[in-house]
Amino acid sequence: MNVEGNLDVNNGVFPDIRDTVDQILQAALRESSASLTIEEKQKFLKAIRYKLFTLIVQHMQNFQRLLIISRRRNQQRFRRRQTMMRSFYFQKMLECDTTLIEFISKAHMRHFKEIKQTKNTDSVSTKPIPRNVFDDLSSFTQQQWLTTFRMSKENFDGLCAQLKNLIPPIQNRAQIVPLEKCIAIGLYALASGDEYTPIARLFGVANIIVYKIRAIFIEALLKKLGSNLIKMPKKSEEFQEIRTTFKQASNMPALVLGVIGACELPAINKAENLCKNPITFEALVDDRLLFRKIQLQGDVPSLFIDAPNEILNMELQLVNGKYIPCFAVCATQYYPLRLWLMHQYKNPSAPHEFDFNEAIENLVIFKNEAFRRLFSRWKILTRNYGIEPNTMTLITTACVALHNLCEENEEEFNEDWSEGVNLCDEISSGNVKTLPNATEALTMRNFLARTISSTEM
């Protein structure tokens, strides 16, 4: 390789470099032995000069390569984020168009029905509204069913059919409360979060009947449907679908089985000090906003911390020529880092660490939305009027089961239900179990972070 020729030093393209090299060579020559002949001195100078120019060329080539790679990485990251934002925009536009079309269609249908009713009747109907509206549930519109019981009439009937053999006859003032009314009271008590007196007045029953029906309804629901609605996936196809969806949403390798979240339920009757510490609610959420596993044991986050567990038993997956275990993403850093539990870098500094944190944030969105829908649908989870800890645990489990039932049946979620619902992911520092991060988990997180950075498009 003709280094000097490539640099064109003799033609004056790099005069500063040439002069600097000549000065270095002259200084080196003066320090060398004076016994060298002229021919030896020229060979010595030529060898040193060649080495110096070789280093300069390599340095410039490395510098140019670094600039090109950096520019390419920035362009790839920009294109990827632009693609994600474009997809999100079109998705939201499609949802808005669909909602608008449904709204217009319903409005037109309602208008035509009103015109038809007006033509068929000589005067406005003066049928009196009964004192207890819930005595005749058949008069409810679809929207009333959804607003009052958080589910459609069809799913309500299906729930009644599954629980009919588990709810015994309940007597109220010498009359038996119908099965449909019992389930309606149970659902309304969980959805509204009201105390016994207003619910009793609304349904025309005694306060003690509301308390009894709610307890019986929760017991029957959990006995019949609890284990079927709150469960980890069993088939490998289900796990594959979850991992694929999470990968598409975050660019994380197809290893994520769910997102773990934790929050504190309202303290139980602080005035009477029935419960000194609030209940910690922990849950694993999947890509369809279903709660796959929950835990309400004690006041310290501990879900999936100990091994063995369902996540650790999963088959290893090949990523970039290396077998990696599947894991769950922790929304908070209260959980220690494990091979099966991953969370964000606390103080990121390198580019791949920021990329990993961004991927985690895209996954935590699923947990936030699932928690918001759960607490918005079933307002009893945000109320505090002296419910015992054991009862609150059963109520929360029942609400989670009903949430999964609504999501599986694709029940409509009204955004207005979220008004006044404030979720707090923070857990009291005194309730946090401080455990060290596993060394192999730190290594695995670094490997995942670098993999995400290298695959950004």
HELIX and SHEET records of a PDB file:
HELIX    1   1 VAL A    3  LEU A    7  1                                   5    
HELIX    2   2 PRO A   15  GLU A   31  1                                  17    
HELIX    3   3 ILE A   38  ASN A  120  1                                  83    
HELIX    4   4 VAL A  133  ASP A  135  5                                   3    
HELIX    5   5 LEU A  137  SER A  139  5                                   3    
HELIX    6   6 GLN A  142  PHE A  149  1                                   8    
HELIX    7   7 LYS A  153  LEU A  163  1                                  11    
HELIX    8   8 LEU A  179  SER A  192  1                                  14    
HELIX    9   9 TYR A  196  PHE A  203  1                                   8    
HELIX   10  10 ASN A  207  LEU A  221  1                                  15    
HELIX   11  11 LEU A  222  GLY A  226  3                                   5    
HELIX   12  12 SER A  227  LEU A  229  1                                   3    
HELIX   13  13 SER A  236  SER A  250  1                                  15    
HELIX   14  14 LYS A  270  GLU A  272  5                                   3    
HELIX   15  15 PRO A  351  ARG A  377  1                                  27    
HELIX   16  16 LYS A  379  THR A  382  5                                   4    
HELIX   17  17 PRO A  389  GLU A  408  1                                  20    
HELIX   18  18 GLU A  415  SER A  418  5                                   4    
HELIX   19  19 SER A  429  ASN A  431  5                                   3    
HELIX   20  20 THR A  439  SER A  454  1                                  16    
SHEET    1   A 2 ILE A 170  ASN A 172  0                                        
SHEET    2   A 2 GLN A 175  VAL A 177 -1                                        
SHEET    1   B 5 PHE A 291  GLN A 295  0                                        
SHEET    2   B 5 THR A 280  VAL A 285 -1                                        
SHEET    3   B 5 VAL A 256  GLU A 264 -1                                        
SHEET    4   B 5 PHE A 327  CYS A 330  1                                        
SHEET    5   B 5 LEU A 341  MET A 342  1                                        
SHEET    1   C 2 GLN A 317  VAL A 319  0                                        
SHEET    2   C 2 LYS A 322  ILE A 324 -1                                        
END                                                                             
